[in-house]
Amino acid sequence: METRIEYDSMGPVEVDARRIYGPQTQRSFNNFKIGDHRIPIEQIKALALVKKACALTNAKCGAVTEEKAKLIAQVVDEIVDGKWDEEFPLTVFQTGSGTQTNMNVNEVIAHRAKQLDESNPLHPNDDVNRGQSTNDTFPTAMHICAYFEITKRVIPALDGLIKSFEKLQKKGKGLQKVGRTHLQDATFIMVDQEISAFVDGLKTAKTMLVQNADYLLDVALGGTAVGTGVNTPKGYLDVMETVLPEVTGAPFRVKNNKFQGLSLKDAFMMAHGALNTLATTLFKIANDVRFLGSGPRCGYGEWHLPENEPGSSIMPGKVNPTQCEALAMVCAQVFGHNTTMTLCAGSGAFQLNVYMPIMIYDFVESCRLLADAMNSFTTHCIDGVEFVPEKLKFFVEQSLMIATSLTPYIGYDKSAKVVKEAYKRGCSIKEIILEEKLMTEDEFAEAVRMK
């Protein structure tokens, strides 16, 4: 590999000549060969947007020249467009503040700016990182990244799944079925009523996502090293209050408690908590759907799920509820992420949390997985579900819990006796009722009719 020599405060470093990052990136790349978990490119792009907002703010405050600010903004636009993705190779398992990734972005911007204009060189620290610390830029980028992952990735996928279930709900209107509690037969319910739980549960999860995402709009930017704002120019936050929303296109807020923003990750945890709640709802739905589609002959078999691929290497003709299983595994992964982040959020010390790279990695992966799984579940499962009316009718006719509707007419004790007799003889409730002349046929029909 051809190299070039660059220098930082610790001395010379051999840097890969093909790359436009600098010595601090190379040091981190050399020193942290731990796994293949890379800082998410979404976090890199969010951090680049922070650099652009800081440059424009610094220019307005007189801390850098207009020309330098424009150069930084130009390179940031290239980074956001995906032009330099390969220049950000650092692992998640580095310093817990994300310092090496912050410098990675600073160095790429400075080196690329030199390619664009050699007459106006930028220093990674003095210019690109002016008025900043990793301690305020990295968590600010985390909030920006997380906010956009929720609003631009997860919520659209969730909306698609909600619409699919709403269509299925309409299709199930007028179909009666047996309800189930404790995995035992219960009283009757309509198919559309059962699905309404899924629809409204997902809508509730969306409301929680939107509400909790609002906490992410408060960012730590301007706190610099420990929350005091040391080295920021006069009027910095007043200008940044306008600039950051313009650069990001979202109403991020900078006038807040910087000591909280640096040392605590409560807003971040609230947002992932909403993702975790969505995952629990999806987990429940996935399991219900696969049980409802179980069979085709020896299970519940009330739903016919799309047949997407062969289900067995040994049993011919077997088809499995694979989309349900994939979604359930994604939810299990999100539960694990939430546990990791709970530990990380509570383990910071004094003025800084030092688990931030893994937190943003897990957050982005939760969003990606949930969005992808919901899109797949919608397209390859729920959109193609068909009900099996004959199976629904069979269970209704065989159910013993129809007796619940009879208690206002013949009382609990007689109803229980009828249930036991019908179960013992293997016949229907109706047969026993008419045989013992406890009700007329018309009275029975009125009693069991869905109100």
Disulfide bonds with the S-S distance in Angstrom:
none
